[in-house]
């Protein structure tokens, strides 16, 4: 069994790159993770990484530096379907925060309603875990999860390899509730994805219920630098700015030393128009997460 990756120390707040543009009031980070002490929030038996230094207190200080007012906590694989840390964090953060949970297939409706009252507005579908299943089985799983959350007005969030996203595009065009695909679709060239595949994904965004998340550029660029994927981000913004959202992916597991300010400033290049940036950072999150 592979050893977990060692999570790096967090970059000091003094080292953060400051915003190069006027961050609009109400700006929301749509993708971050929170972690707590292991004696209170135990990890899954074999996590992919060691416990990151990703506390709410540190993140709130980062928000103040970057001018962010709202955030969405996404359940990490570190905790799987035990959402205790996320729910406790929502209780402390109040109306500034919303959550996206991971759930067991047989979760009770009453538990979903409890999550809703706590500030949860979506579920995360980890399709990396299901990537070896037949595609029809994956489709059945998605349809079942959509049926569970539709009465609550929630959305689906896909954490999936690009080749699975590609194989689901036709199916997803028939999903009527909103859904978010993380990390710009995760369409890696080394996985055999092409420009044609990406263009089909953009069409899904233009005409379906799909939101694409401008997050995790380092996951796609790898060691090529952010400039290598800037055309993808700009294409997403151009295709449907009303369905583009931004997330920091903080604390950038396992490389927590990444500069979150630098990631925010990429928006100045990807969306140079201030009104479009407001759509991405403020207006579109309001559609999905019911902030007050």
Phi and psi in degrees as GROMACS dihedral restraints (atoms count N, CA, C in turn):
[ dihedral_restraints ]
;  ai    aj    ak    al  type     phi  dphi    fc
    3     4     5     6     1   -67.6    20    10
    4     5     6     7     1   143.6    20    10
    6     7     8     9     1   -74.3    20    10
    7     8     9    10     1   147.8    20    10
    9    10    11    12     1   -65.8    20    10
   10    11    12    13     1   147.2    20    10
   12    13    14    15     1   -67.5    20    10
   13    14    15    16     1   142.0    20    10
   15    16    17    18     1   -81.1    20    10
   16    17    18    19     1   122.1    20    10
   18    19    20    21     1   -72.9    20    10
   19    20    21    22     1   129.5    20    10
   21    22    23    24     1   -76.3    20    10
   22    23    24    25     1   158.2    20    10
   24    25    26    27     1   -61.8    20    10
   25    26    27    28     1   150.9    20    10
   27    28    29    30     1   -70.9    20    10
   28    29    30    31     1   142.5    20    10
   30    31    32    33     1   -65.0    20    10
   31    32    33    34     1   133.9    20    10
   33    34    35    36     1   -62.1    20    10
   34    35    36    37     1   144.5    20    10
   36    37    38    39     1   -58.2    20    10
   37    38    39    40     1   -32.6    20    10
   39    40    41    42     1   -65.6    20    10
   40    41    42    43     1   -19.6    20    10
   42    43    44    45     1   -92.1    20    10
   43    44    45    46     1    -3.0    20    10
   45    46    47    48     1   -68.6    20    10
   46    47    48    49     1   138.9    20    10
   48    49    50    51     1   -69.7    20    10
   49    50    51    52     1   130.8    20    10
   51    52    53    54     1   -80.2    20    10
   52    53    54    55     1   154.4    20    10
   54    55    56    57     1   -57.5    20    10
   55    56    57    58     1   137.6    20    10
   57    58    59    60     1   -96.5    20    10
   58    59    60    61     1     0.5    20    10
   60    61    62    63     1  -136.4    20    10
   61    62    63    64     1   165.4    20    10
   63    64    65    66     1   -76.3    20    10
   64    65    66    67     1   106.9    20    10
   66    67    68    69     1   -71.6    20    10
   67    68    69    70     1   123.3    20    10
   69    70    71    72     1   -69.2    20    10
   70    71    72    73     1   150.4    20    10
   72    73    74    75     1   -59.9    20    10
   73    74    75    76     1   137.0    20    10
   75    76    77    78     1    87.0    20    10
   76    77    78    79     1     8.6    20    10
   78    79    80    81     1   -59.8    20    10
   79    80    81    82     1   139.6    20    10
   81    82    83    84     1  -124.3    20    10
   82    83    84    85     1   132.9    20    10
   84    85    86    87     1   -89.5    20    10
   85    86    87    88     1   111.9    20    10
   87    88    89    90     1   -88.8    20    10
   88    89    90    91     1     5.8    20    10
   90    91    92    93     1  -158.0    20    10
   91    92    93    94     1    99.8    20    10
   93    94    95    96     1  -144.8    20    10
   94    95    96    97     1   167.1    20    10
   96    97    98    99     1  -126.9    20    10
   97    98    99   100     1   149.1    20    10
   99   100   101   102     1  -124.9    20    10
  100   101   102   103     1   141.1    20    10
  102   103   104   105     1  -128.9    20    10
  103   104   105   106     1   153.6    20    10
  105   106   107   108     1  -132.5    20    10
  106   107   108   109     1   178.2    20    10
  108   109   110   111     1   -61.1    20    10
  109   110   111   112     1   142.7    20    10
  111   112   113   114     1   -64.3    20    10
  112   113   114   115     1   -29.0    20    10
  114   115   116   117     1   -71.8    20    10
  115   116   117   118     1   -16.6    20    10
  117   118   119   120     1  -104.6    20    10
  118   119   120   121     1   -35.5    20    10
  120   121   122   123     1  -127.7    20    10
  121   122   123   124     1    84.7    20    10
  123   124   125   126     1   -67.4    20    10
  124   125   126   127     1   147.7    20    10
  126   127   128   129     1   -82.3    20    10
  127   128   129   130     1   174.3    20    10
  129   130   131   132     1   -63.4    20    10
  130   131   132   133     1   161.6    20    10
  132   133   134   135     1   -57.0    20    10
  133   134   135   136     1   -36.9    20    10
  135   136   137   138     1  -132.8    20    10
  136   137   138   139     1    75.1    20    10
  138   139   140   141     1   -67.4    20    10
  139   140   141   142     1   157.2    20    10
  141   142   143   144     1   -78.4    20    10
  142   143   144   145     1   -15.7    20    10
  144   145   146   147     1  -149.9    20    10
  145   146   147   148     1   160.6    20    10
  147   148   149   150     1   -79.0    20    10
  148   149   150   151     1   164.8    20    10
  150   151   152   153     1   -57.2    20    10
  151   152   153   154     1   119.0    20    10
  153   154   155   156     1   -77.1    20    10
  154   155   156   157     1   159.0    20    10
  156   157   158   159     1   -86.7    20    10
  157   158   159   160     1    65.0    20    10
  159   160   161   162     1  -113.9    20    10
  160   161   162   163     1    69.0    20    10
  162   163   164   165     1   -89.3    20    10
  163   164   165   166     1   156.9    20    10
  165   166   167   168     1   -61.2    20    10
  166   167   168   169     1   -41.6    20    10
  168   169   170   171     1   -58.6    20    10
  169   170   171   172     1   -43.5    20    10
  171   172   173   174     1   -66.2    20    10
  172   173   174   175     1   -42.2    20    10
  174   175   176   177     1   -65.0    20    10
  175   176   177   178     1   -39.5    20    10
  177   178   179   180     1   -63.7    20    10
  178   179   180   181     1   -34.2    20    10
  180   181   182   183     1   -66.6    20    10
  181   182   183   184     1   -39.4    20    10
  183   184   185   186     1   -62.9    20    10
  184   185   186   187     1   -41.4    20    10
  186   187   188   189     1   -56.5    20    10
  187   188   189   190     1   -43.7    20    10
  189   190   191   192     1   -62.6    20    10
  190   191   192   193     1   -37.9    20    10
  192   193   194   195     1   -68.1    20    10
  193   194   195   196     1   -39.1    20    10
  195   196   197   198     1   -94.1    20    10
  196   197   198   199     1    -4.8    20    10
  198   199   200   201     1    78.6    20    10
  199   200   201   202     1    25.7    20    10
  201   202   203   204     1   -91.3    20    10
  202   203   204   205     1   141.2    20    10
  204   205   206   207     1  -110.5    20    10
  205   206   207   208     1   -24.4    20    10
  207   208   209   210     1  -135.3    20    10
  208   209   210   211     1   160.4    20    10
  210   211   212   213     1  -155.3    20    10
  211   212   213   214     1   158.2    20    10
  213   214   215   216     1  -121.3    20    10
  214   215   216   217     1   122.0    20    10
  216   217   218   219     1   -87.3    20    10
  217   218   219   220     1   123.0    20    10
  219   220   221   222     1  -104.5    20    10
  220   221   222   223     1   128.8    20    10
  222   223   224   225     1   -61.9    20    10
  223   224   225   226     1   124.5    20    10
  225   226   227   228     1   -85.4    20    10
  226   227   228   229     1   157.4    20    10
  228   229   230   231     1   -62.4    20    10
  229   230   231   232     1   -20.0    20    10
  231   232   233   234     1   -55.1    20    10
  232   233   234   235     1   -32.6    20    10
  234   235   236   237     1  -110.2    20    10
  235   236   237   238     1    -7.1    20    10
  237   238   239   240     1    52.7    20    10
  238   239   240   241     1  -125.1    20    10
  240   241   242   243     1   -94.1    20    10
  241   242   243   244     1     8.5    20    10
  243   244   245   246     1   -87.7    20    10
  244   245   246   247     1   100.6    20    10
  246   247   248   249     1   -93.4    20    10
  247   248   249   250     1    19.2    20    10
  249   250   251   252     1   -59.2    20    10
  250   251   252   253     1   -45.8    20    10
  252   253   254   255     1   -63.2    20    10
  253   254   255   256     1   -43.7    20    10
  255   256   257   258     1   -61.0    20    10
  256   257   258   259     1   -47.0    20    10
  258   259   260   261     1   -66.6    20    10
  259   260   261   262     1   -40.0    20    10
  261   262   263   264     1   -64.4    20    10
  262   263   264   265     1   -37.2    20    10
  264   265   266   267     1   -67.6    20    10
  265   266   267   268     1   -40.7    20    10
  267   268   269   270     1   -60.1    20    10
  268   269   270   271     1   -38.2    20    10
  270   271   272   273     1   -64.1    20    10
  271   272   273   274     1   -34.4    20    10
  273   274   275   276     1   -79.5    20    10
  274   275   276   277     1   -41.3    20    10
  276   277   278   279     1   -75.3    20    10
  277   278   279   280     1   -28.4    20    10
  279   280   281   282     1    71.9    20    10
  280   281   282   283     1  -145.5    20    10
  282   283   284   285     1   -70.1    20    10
  283   284   285   286     1    -8.4    20    10
  285   286   287   288     1   -76.0    20    10
  286   287   288   289     1   -11.9    20    10
  288   289   290   291     1  -127.6    20    10
  289   290   291   292     1   151.7    20    10
  291   292   293   294     1  -134.1    20    10
  292   293   294   295     1   168.7    20    10
  294   295   296   297     1  -133.4    20    10
  295   296   297   298     1   153.5    20    10
  297   298   299   300     1  -125.2    20    10
  298   299   300   301     1   116.1    20    10
  300   301   302   303     1  -101.3    20    10
  301   302   303   304     1   165.4    20    10
  303   304   305   306     1  -109.2    20    10
  304   305   306   307     1   137.5    20    10
  306   307   308   309     1  -130.0    20    10
  307   308   309   310     1   153.9    20    10
  309   310   311   312     1   -75.8    20    10
  310   311   312   313     1   153.3    20    10
  312   313   314   315     1   -59.9    20    10
  313   314   315   316     1   -31.6    20    10
  315   316   317   318     1  -102.0    20    10
  316   317   318   319     1    21.4    20    10
  318   319   320   321     1   -59.0    20    10
  319   320   321   322     1   142.6    20    10
  321   322   323   324     1   -75.5    20    10
  322   323   324   325     1   148.8    20    10
  324   325   326   327     1   -59.9    20    10
  325   326   327   328     1   -35.4    20    10
  327   328   329   330     1   -62.4    20    10
  328   329   330   331     1   -34.3    20    10
  330   331   332   333     1   -69.5    20    10
  331   332   333   334     1   -39.6    20    10
  333   334   335   336     1   -62.8    20    10
  334   335   336   337     1   -40.1    20    10
  336   337   338   339     1   -65.8    20    10
  337   338   339   340     1   -35.5    20    10
  339   340   341   342     1   -64.7    20    10
  340   341   342   343     1   -42.0    20    10
  342   343   344   345     1   -61.2    20    10
  343   344   345   346     1   -41.5    20    10
  345   346   347   348     1   -60.9    20    10
  346   347   348   349     1   -44.9    20    10
  348   349   350   351     1   -62.2    20    10
  349   350   351   352     1   -27.2    20    10
  351   352   353   354     1   -81.0    20    10
  352   353   354   355     1   -13.4    20    10
  354   355   356   357     1   115.5    20    10
  355   356   357   358     1    10.3    20    10
  357   358   359   360     1   -80.5    20    10
  358   359   360   361     1   138.5    20    10
  360   361   362   363     1  -134.8    20    10
  361   362   363   364     1    12.5    20    10
  363   364   365   366     1  -168.5    20    10
  364   365   366   367     1   165.1    20    10
  366   367   368   369     1  -121.5    20    10
  367   368   369   370     1   145.3    20    10
  369   370   371   372     1   -97.6    20    10
  370   371   372   373     1   125.5    20    10
  372   373   374   375     1  -103.3    20    10
  373   374   375   376     1   110.1    20    10
  375   376   377   378     1   -86.6    20    10
  376   377   378   379     1    94.6    20    10
  378   379   380   381     1   -87.7    20    10
  379   380   381   382     1    -6.0    20    10
  381   382   383   384     1   -62.9    20    10
  382   383   384   385     1   -39.0    20    10
  384   385   386   387     1   -68.0    20    10
  385   386   387   388     1   -26.3    20    10
  387   388   389   390     1  -107.8    20    10
  388   389   390   391     1     9.9    20    10
  390   391   392   393     1   -61.9    20    10
  391   392   393   394     1   -24.6    20    10
  393   394   395   396     1   -83.9    20    10
  394   395   396   397     1    -3.6    20    10
  396   397   398   399     1   -81.3    20    10
  397   398   399   400     1   157.0    20    10
  399   400   401   402     1   -58.8    20    10
  400   401   402   403     1   144.3    20    10
  402   403   404   405     1   -61.6    20    10
  403   404   405   406     1   -32.1    20    10
  405   406   407   408     1   -66.9    20    10
  406   407   408   409     1   -33.1    20    10
  408   409   410   411     1   -69.1    20    10
  409   410   411   412     1   -38.1    20    10
  411   412   413   414     1   -64.2    20    10
  412   413   414   415     1   -41.7    20    10
  414   415   416   417     1   -61.1    20    10
  415   416   417   418     1   -41.9    20    10
  417   418   419   420     1   -62.8    20    10
  418   419   420   421     1   -39.6    20    10
  420   421   422   423     1   -62.9    20    10
  421   422   423   424     1   -45.8    20    10
  423   424   425   426     1   -61.9    20    10
  424   425   426   427     1   -45.4    20    10
  426   427   428   429     1   -61.5    20    10
  427   428   429   430     1   -39.7    20    10
  429   430   431   432     1   -65.6    20    10
  430   431   432   433     1   -42.2    20    10
  432   433   434   435     1   -68.0    20    10
  433   434   435   436     1   -37.3    20    10
  435   436   437   438     1   -61.8    20    10
  436   437   438   439     1   -39.7    20    10
  438   439   440   441     1   -65.5    20    10
  439   440   441   442     1   -33.0    20    10
  441   442   443   444     1   -69.5    20    10
  442   443   444   445     1   -37.8    20    10
  444   445   446   447     1   -98.5    20    10
  445   446   447   448     1   -14.9    20    10
  447   448   449   450     1   -56.8    20    10
  448   449   450   451     1   -41.8    20    10
  450   451   452   453     1   -63.0    20    10
  451   452   453   454     1   -21.7    20    10
  453   454   455   456     1   -90.3    20    10
  454   455   456   457     1    -6.8    20    10
  456   457   458   459     1    76.6    20    10
  457   458   459   460     1    20.0    20    10
  459   460   461   462     1   -84.1    20    10
  460   461   462   463     1   174.6    20    10
  462   463   464   465     1  -122.5    20    10
  463   464   465   466     1   167.4    20    10
  465   466   467   468     1   -97.9    20    10
  466   467   468   469     1   146.0    20    10
  468   469   470   471     1  -126.3    20    10
  469   470   471   472     1   124.1    20    10
  471   472   473   474     1  -100.8    20    10
  472   473   474   475     1   121.1    20    10
  474   475   476   477     1  -108.1    20    10
  475   476   477   478     1   100.8    20    10
  477   478   479   480     1  -148.0    20    10
  478   479   480   481     1   146.7    20    10
  480   481   482   483     1   -65.7    20    10
  481   482   483   484     1   149.9    20    10
  483   484   485   486     1   -59.3    20    10
  484   485   486   487     1   -32.4    20    10
  486   487   488   489     1   -70.3    20    10
  487   488   489   490     1   -27.6    20    10
  489   490   491   492     1   -73.7    20    10
  490   491   492   493     1   -42.6    20    10
  492   493   494   495     1   -55.7    20    10
  493   494   495   496     1   -47.3    20    10
  495   496   497   498     1   -56.1    20    10
  496   497   498   499     1   -46.2    20    10
  498   499   500   501     1   -72.5    20    10
  499   500   501   502     1   -12.5    20    10
  501   502   503   504     1  -102.2    20    10
  502   503   504   505     1    -4.3    20    10
  504   505   506   507     1   -56.4    20    10
  505   506   507   508     1   -48.7    20    10
  507   508   509   510     1   -62.2    20    10
  508   509   510   511     1   -41.4    20    10
  510   511   512   513     1   -64.2    20    10
  511   512   513   514     1   -43.8    20    10
  513   514   515   516     1   -65.8    20    10
  514   515   516   517     1   -24.3    20    10
  516   517   518   519     1   -63.3    20    10
  517   518   519   520     1   -17.9    20    10
  519   520   521   522     1   -97.4    20    10
  520   521   522   523     1    -1.0    20    10
  522   523   524   525     1   -79.5    20    10
  523   524   525   526     1   122.7    20    10
  525   526   527   528     1   -89.6    20    10
  526   527   528   529     1   -26.6    20    10
  528   529   530   531     1   -79.8    20    10
  529   530   531   532     1   156.5    20    10
  531   532   533   534     1   -62.7    20    10
  532   533   534   535     1   147.5    20    10
  534   535   536   537     1  -146.4    20    10
  535   536   537   538     1   151.2    20    10
  537   538   539   540     1  -118.3    20    10
  538   539   540   541     1   135.2    20    10
  540   541   542   543     1  -109.7    20    10
  541   542   543   544     1   121.1    20    10
  543   544   545   546     1   -72.3    20    10
  544   545   546   547     1   157.7    20    10
  546   547   548   549     1    53.4    20    10
  547   548   549   550     1    45.6    20    10
  549   550   551   552     1    59.2    20    10
  550   551   552   553     1    21.6    20    10
  552   553   554   555     1    94.6    20    10
  553   554   555   556     1    -8.9    20    10
  555   556   557   558     1    54.3    20    10
  556   557   558   559     1    36.1    20    10
  558   559   560   561     1   -87.6    20    10
  559   560   561   562     1    92.1    20    10
  561   562   563   564     1   -89.0    20    10
  562   563   564   565     1   135.0    20    10
  564   565   566   567     1   -59.8    20    10
  565   566   567   568     1   -36.8    20    10
  567   568   569   570     1   -68.4    20    10
  568   569   570   571     1   -14.4    20    10
  570   571   572   573     1   -94.3    20    10
  571   572   573   574     1     7.1    20    10
  573   574   575   576     1    89.1    20    10
  574   575   576   577     1    11.2    20    10
  576   577   578   579     1   -79.3    20    10
  577   578   579   580     1   146.0    20    10
  579   580   581   582     1  -121.4    20    10
  580   581   582   583     1   171.9    20    10
  582   583   584   585     1   -62.2    20    10
  583   584   585   586     1   -34.4    20    10
  585   586   587   588     1   -62.9    20    10
  586   587   588   589     1   -40.9    20    10
  588   589   590   591     1   -61.3    20    10
  589   590   591   592     1   -42.7    20    10
  591   592   593   594     1   -66.8    20    10
  592   593   594   595     1   -38.7    20    10
  594   595   596   597     1   -65.0    20    10
  595   596   597   598     1   -36.6    20    10
  597   598   599   600     1   -64.2    20    10
  598   599   600   601     1   -36.8    20    10
  600   601   602   603     1   -65.4    20    10
  601   602   603   604     1   -40.7    20    10
  603   604   605   606     1   -62.8    20    10
  604   605   606   607     1   -37.6    20    10
  606   607   608   609     1   -63.0    20    10
  607   608   609   610     1   -37.8    20    10
  609   610   611   612     1   -61.4    20    10
  610   611   612   613     1   -39.8    20    10
  612   613   614   615     1   -67.3    20    10
  613   614   615   616     1   -40.1    20    10
  615   616   617   618     1   -67.7    20    10
  616   617   618   619     1   -37.6    20    10
  618   619   620   621     1  -117.7    20    10
  619   620   621   622     1    -7.8    20    10
  621   622   623   624     1  -110.6    20    10
  622   623   624   625     1  -148.8    20    10
  624   625   626   627     1  -106.8    20    10
  625   626   627   628     1    23.6    20    10
  627   628   629   630     1   -92.4    20    10
  628   629   630   631     1   131.6    20    10
  630   631   632   633     1  -108.8    20    10
  631   632   633   634     1   139.5    20    10
  633   634   635   636     1  -110.0    20    10
  634   635   636   637     1   136.5    20    10
  636   637   638   639     1   -99.5    20    10
  637   638   639   640     1   122.9    20    10
  639   640   641   642     1   -80.9    20    10
  640   641   642   643     1    82.1    20    10
  642   643   644   645     1  -145.3    20    10
  643   644   645   646     1   161.8    20    10
  645   646   647   648     1    55.5    20    10
  646   647   648   649     1    43.7    20    10
  648   649   650   651     1   -59.4    20    10
  649   650   651   652     1   -29.2    20    10
  651   652   653   654     1   -69.0    20    10
  652   653   654   655     1   -22.1    20    10
  654   655   656   657     1   -69.9    20    10
  655   656   657   658     1   -29.4    20    10
  657   658   659   660     1   -95.9    20    10
  658   659   660   661     1   -43.3    20    10
  660   661   662   663     1   -71.0    20    10
  661   662   663   664     1   -26.7    20    10
  663   664   665   666     1    56.4    20    10
  664   665   666   667     1  -124.2    20    10
  666   667   668   669     1   -98.6    20    10
  667   668   669   670     1    15.4    20    10
  669   670   671   672     1   -88.7    20    10
  670   671   672   673     1    -9.1    20    10
  672   673   674   675     1    89.6    20    10
  673   674   675   676     1   153.6    20    10
  675   676   677   678     1   -64.0    20    10
  676   677   678   679     1   -26.7    20    10
  678   679   680   681     1   -61.0    20    10
  679   680   681   682     1   -24.9    20    10
  681   682   683   684     1   -70.6    20    10
  682   683   684   685     1   -18.8    20    10
  684   685   686   687     1  -120.4    20    10
  685   686   687   688     1     7.4    20    10
  687   688   689   690     1   -63.3    20    10
  688   689   690   691     1   -31.1    20    10
  690   691   692   693     1   -65.4    20    10
  691   692   693   694     1   -31.3    20    10
  693   694   695   696     1   -68.4    20    10
  694   695   696   697     1   -45.6    20    10
  696   697   698   699     1   -63.3    20    10
  697   698   699   700     1   -43.4    20    10
  699   700   701   702     1   -64.3    20    10
  700   701   702   703     1   -35.9    20    10
  702   703   704   705     1   -66.1    20    10
  703   704   705   706     1   -38.0    20    10
  705   706   707   708     1   -62.5    20    10
  706   707   708   709     1   -48.2    20    10
  708   709   710   711     1   -62.6    20    10
  709   710   711   712     1   -42.4    20    10
  711   712   713   714     1   -68.0    20    10
  712   713   714   715     1   -37.2    20    10
  714   715   716   717     1   -65.2    20    10
  715   716   717   718     1   -44.5    20    10
  717   718   719   720     1  -161.5    20    10
  718   719   720   721     1    81.4    20    10
  720   721   722   723     1   -60.1    20    10
  721   722   723   724     1   -22.3    20    10
  723   724   725   726     1   -77.4    20    10
  724   725   726   727     1    -3.9    20    10
  726   727   728   729     1  -128.0    20    10
  727   728   729   730     1    20.4    20    10
  729   730   731   732     1  -106.4    20    10
  730   731   732   733     1   135.6    20    10
  732   733   734   735     1  -132.3    20    10
  733   734   735   736     1   162.6    20    10
  735   736   737   738     1  -121.3    20    10
  736   737   738   739     1   141.6    20    10
  738   739   740   741     1  -143.1    20    10
  739   740   741   742     1   142.6    20    10
  741   742   743   744     1   -78.3    20    10
  742   743   744   745     1   -25.9    20    10
  744   745   746   747     1    65.0    20    10
  745   746   747   748     1    21.9    20    10
  747   748   749   750     1   -61.0    20    10
  748   749   750   751     1   142.1    20    10
  750   751   752   753     1   -92.2    20    10
  751   752   753   754     1    36.2    20    10
  753   754   755   756     1    56.8    20    10
  754   755   756   757     1    52.7    20    10
  756   757   758   759     1   -62.8    20    10
  757   758   759   760     1   137.6    20    10
  759   760   761   762     1   -88.7    20    10
  760   761   762   763     1     0.2    20    10
  762   763   764   765     1   -89.0    20    10
  763   764   765   766     1    71.5    20    10
  765   766   767   768     1   -68.3    20    10
  766   767   768   769     1    -6.4    20    10
  768   769   770   771     1   -81.4    20    10
  769   770   771   772     1     0.4    20    10
  771   772   773   774     1   -64.3    20    10
  772   773   774   775     1   154.5    20    10
  774   775   776   777     1   -92.7    20    10
  775   776   777   778     1   106.5    20    10
  777   778   779   780     1   -65.0    20    10
  778   779   780   781     1   -32.2    20    10
  780   781   782   783     1   -63.3    20    10
  781   782   783   784     1   -40.0    20    10
  783   784   785   786     1   -61.6    20    10
  784   785   786   787     1   -40.2    20    10
  786   787   788   789     1   -65.2    20    10
  787   788   789   790     1   -41.5    20    10
  789   790   791   792     1   -62.4    20    10
  790   791   792   793     1   -39.9    20    10
  792   793   794   795     1   -69.6    20    10
  793   794   795   796     1   -16.0    20    10
  795   796   797   798     1   -61.1    20    10
  796   797   798   799     1   -26.0    20    10
  798   799   800   801     1   -61.7    20    10
  799   800   801   802     1   -29.6    20    10
  801   802   803   804     1   -62.8    20    10
  802   803   804   805     1   -30.6    20    10
  804   805   806   807     1   -84.8    20    10
  805   806   807   808     1   -43.6    20    10
  807   808   809   810     1   -70.9    20    10
  808   809   810   811     1   -34.9    20    10
  810   811   812   813     1  -134.6    20    10
  811   812   813   814     1    79.0    20    10
  813   814   815   816     1   -68.1    20    10
  814   815   816   817     1   -17.7    20    10
  816   817   818   819     1   -83.9    20    10
  817   818   819   820     1   127.2    20    10
  819   820   821   822     1   -62.3    20    10
  820   821   822   823     1   -36.9    20    10
  822   823   824   825     1   -66.4    20    10
  823   824   825   826     1   -37.2    20    10
  825   826   827   828     1   -68.5    20    10
  826   827   828   829     1   -40.3    20    10
  828   829   830   831     1   -61.1    20    10
  829   830   831   832     1   -37.5    20    10
  831   832   833   834     1   -64.1    20    10
  832   833   834   835     1   -39.6    20    10
  834   835   836   837     1   -56.3    20    10
  835   836   837   838     1   -48.1    20    10
  837   838   839   840     1   -67.9    20    10
  838   839   840   841     1   -42.1    20    10
  840   841   842   843     1   -89.9    20    10
  841   842   843   844     1   -24.5    20    10
  843   844   845   846     1  -121.9    20    10
  844   845   846   847     1   -59.2    20    10
  846   847   848   849     1   -68.3    20    10
  847   848   849   850     1   -46.8    20    10
  849   850   851   852     1   -66.5    20    10
  850   851   852   853     1   -40.0    20    10
  852   853   854   855     1   -59.5    20    10
  853   854   855   856     1   -33.3    20    10
  855   856   857   858     1   -63.1    20    10
  856   857   858   859     1   -35.0    20    10
  858   859   860   861     1   -64.3    20    10
  859   860   861   862     1   -40.1    20    10
  861   862   863   864     1   -88.8    20    10
  862   863   864   865     1   -28.6    20    10
  864   865   866   867     1  -122.1    20    10
  865   866   867   868     1     3.0    20    10
  867   868   869   870     1    56.2    20    10
  868   869   870   871     1    41.7    20    10
  870   871   872   873     1   -67.6    20    10
  871   872   873   874     1   146.0    20    10
